[in-house]
């Protein structure tokens, strides 16, 4: 069976609080563990009133402490915002507390606007040093060397698995060059997906970390007992995406029956394109949609996300998706 995972942003819904969002994240992670999900990843975003995972390493610690077996990590840490040594110490500490369960996905974008990036007090040109920063960070996780003067403690010797995340060819090329696993952000930026997969697989160079390419596909899922209810659940994320792209981010909106009636004029095509790697519908339709994605893209793993206003509906959506993937059996065989 193909491994399946969860990407969560700790969404703060309209009428909700960050405290409740973080409690919901832990509850979802516990349910995901019970449902057989492989990983539970959290993403770094700043200055977003609808997202509670800004202090990503702290939330990972919260989730890892409240679960037992599921891998927990970042999808991702936006490395230009941080000194590599600081991230090595944070994730080295997590890996020391939770051996064999911590992942570190790294992204090149700041995960915020330029005003907030300045407030983070990092060089705004630091994304240009992303490859060097990745290599430096990985070095801190390696075994210590004689006379080594700069060390991450905790961190050294933990060999925390590092992933490259991306939504363009840049990340695909870097992951292939370094011989690292690669996750594509197709859940919100699918434009270069096909080309990025080809570049990654064709140019991959084996490394001590990985002998063969390992690609993870990200997809939105909105599952419910009926197609109509699933479309209604999806409307929250459609609204949130339109609000973000038009410069009005906020808490996750309540679902509506007619999303076209509330979206800004002309926003629907942009939203549809951004969210086209999505599966929405009843259990049968979700199974068909997931099978189609596995058949087309042949991922080694699939990571599912879906910002849904009602937490119980969100948990049920991931449960339906897990049931569908289990019913499909080995997705890589189905993709032949």
N, C-alpha and C positions, 0 to 999 in steps of 0.2 A: 504494500500500500504506500502511496506517495505521502511523505510527511506533510502535515498541514498545521499552520500556526496562526497566531493572532497579532495584529498591530492595533494598539489602543492609544488614544490621545487623552484619556481621562476627560471626556467631554463634559463641560458645564452647561446643562440645558437651561433654557429660559425658565425662571422660577426656581432654579437650583443654586447650589453653593459649591465652592471648591472642596469643602470638607466632605460633602456627600459624593461629589464626583470621584474623589480618591477612595472613598469607601466602596463605591460601585466598581472601580477598577480592580480592587482586591477581590471582590465577590466574583467578577467576571473571570479573573485569573484562576480562582479556585474551581469555578465551573468548567473552564477550559481544560484544566488539568484532569478533571473527572471525565471529560469528553474525549480525551486522547490527543489534544493538541500538543504539538511538539515544543513550540516556543511561545512566549508572551513578551512582545516587544513594545516599548514605549518611545515616543518621539519628542525631541526637543523643539519647543516653540516658545517664543517670548512675546510679551506685551499683547497677549491674546486673551480676552475676557471669557472666551468659550473653551479654553484648554487649560487643564490643571497640571500638565506634566512638564512644566518649564524646568524644574530642578530634577532632571531626568534620573540621575544616579540615586537621588534620595527616594524617588518613587519606586525605582527598581529594587532598592533595599526593602521597602515596605512590602512589595509584592513577593519577593523571594522569601522573606521571613514568614509570610502567611501561606506559602505553598511548600510542597515537599519534593516533587520530582520534575515538574515542568521547567524547561530552560527559560531564563528571564534575561532580557537585555534591551539594547537600544536600537531603535529603527528610525532615526538614529541620533547619535551625538553629532552636532554640527562643529566639527573640529576647528574651523577658523575662529570660533568664539573662545577657544580655550588654549592654554599652554599644554602641549602633549604630556609633560610630566604630571600635571594636575589630573588629567584624565587617567593616566597610568596608575596614579595613587588611588583614585576613586574606584576604578574597576578592579585594580589589584586587591583592594580591601573587600570589595564585593565578592571576588573570586575566592578570597581567603575565608570569608564567612560562609560562602555557599559553593564549595568546591565542585567543579564539573557542571555547573548550572548557569554560568554567566556568559553572555555574548556581547560583543561590542561592534555594533554597526556604525560606520562613520560616513557622514555626508560633508559635502564641500560648500553648500549654500549656508548663509547665516541663519536661516529659519526665522527671519523676522525682517522688519523694515530697517532702513539705514539709520534712522534716529535711534532706534533701540540698539542697533549694532554698535553705534558710538558709545551708548551708555554701558555696554558690556566691556568697554575699555580694551578692546583688541584692535590691532592694526587692521584697517579696512581693506588693505591689500593682502592680508594673510592667506586668502584663498589661493593666491598664486603659489604659495609654498605648501599646498596640501599634500602632494606626493612625498615631499621630504618630511613633513610632519607625521604622516602615516608611518613611514619607515622608522622615524625616531621613536614614536609611540610603541611600535612593535618591539623595538630593541629593549625597552624598559620591562617588557613581559618575559624576555628571554632569561636564560640562566645567567647568573652573575659571572663576570670574568675577573681574573686576577688583576689587582690594582685598579679596578674600575672606580672612578671617582664620583660619578653621578648615578644614583640608583633610586628606583621607586620601591619604597618600603611602606606597606606591603605592595607587591606588584611583581618584583623580579621572581622568575621561576614559575609564575602562575600560567603562562602561555595562554592567556585569554584569547579565544578565537576572535579574529578581526574580520569583519565584512566590509566591503565597499558598497555604498548605496548610491544610486544615481537616477537621473531622468534624462540623460543625454549620452552621447558616445564617449564623453570624457571619462565617466566612471567606469564604463565597460572596458575601455582601453587600459585604464590604470589597474583595475582588478585582474585583467588578463596578464598584464606585464608583471604584476607582483605575485601572481599565482594564488589569488584570494577568492573566496566565494563572493558572489555578486547578487544583489537584490535590486530590481528595477521598480521605480515608483510609478507603476502603471495605473495605480488607483486614482491618481490625479493628473498625471502628465504622460499619457501613453503615446505621444506623437512619434517618438524615436524607438519605440519598443522593439519592433521587428529587426531593425538594423542593429540596435545595441546587442540583442541576443546573438546575432550572427557574428558581430565583431568580437564579442567576448569568447564565444566558442571557437572561432577560427584562429584567434591570435593568442589563446591561453598558453601560458608557459608554466609547466609543472614546477612546484616549489616544495620546500620542506613542509609547508602547511597543507598543500593540496596537490594530488597527483593528476586529477582530472577536473575540468570546469564544473562548478556547482552553481546553478542558477535558480534564484527564487523569484517567482512571479507574485506581485501584489495585486489583489482584486477586491473591489467592494462587494459586499453581500448584504442583501436586504431580504430576509426570508420570513414568511408568515404562513398562516394556514390557508390564505387565499391570495391570489394575485393582486386583488384590489387593495387589501390591507398592506401587502408588501410595498406596493407603489406609494401608498400613503406614508409608510415609515421612511421610504427613500426621500420624500419631499423635504425632510428636515435638512439632510445633507445637501440637497440641491439648492435650497435657500441659503445655507451657510456658505457654500462655494460661491454663489453669485454675490453675496454680501462681501466676501473677502476680495473677490476680483474687482468689485466696484468701490473698494476703499471703505467699506462699512462693516468690518468684522465685529462679532459680538457673540453672546451666548447662542448655543444651538437652538434654532427656532423650533417651535411646536409644529407637528405635522399638519398638513392641510389636504383636503380632498382634491383640490384643483391647483396644482403648483403654478401653472401658467398664469393664474389670476393674481399671484403675488410676486412673481419674478419681475425684475426691471425689464423695460422694453428691450427686446433684442438679445436678452441674456440666455435664452433657452439653448440656442445652438452651441454657444460657448460651454455651457454646463454639460450638455450632452456629449460633446467631444472630450471634455476633461474626464468625464465619468464613464466613458464607453467600455472600459474593462470592469464591468459590473454585472452581477447576477441578481435578478430581482424576481420574486414570485413565490408561488406555493412550493411545497417540498418537491413535487415532481418537476416543476420548471427549474428549480435551483439545481437539482441533480443534472438535468439536461444542460444547463448553462455551464456548470463546473466541468462537466465532461467535455464540452466543446472547447473550453479554455485549455484544458490539459491536452487535448488532441492537437490543438493548433500550435501551442507554444512549447510543449514537451518540457515543462519545468522539472527540476529535481525536487522542488518543494514549492508549496503555494502558501502565501500568507494573506489572510483575510482581514479586512477592516470594514467598518460600517458604523457611522455615527447616527445613532437612533435615540430619539428624545427620551422615550420611556425605557428605563433600565431593564425591566423584566422582559419587554419586547426585544431588547438588544440581546439579552442572554438566550432567549428562545431562538432568535435568528442564528446565532452561532451554533446552537444545538442542532437546528435543522441542517445547517451546512455540514457539520461533522457527520451527521447521519447519512447525508448524501455522499460524502467522500468515502465513508466506510462501505456503503453499498456499491460504490464504483470499484472497490477493490484496488488493485494496482493501477493507478492512473497512467503510469508510463507504458504499461502493456496496452491500455485502452487507446493510447495516443499513436500506436503504430499504424 
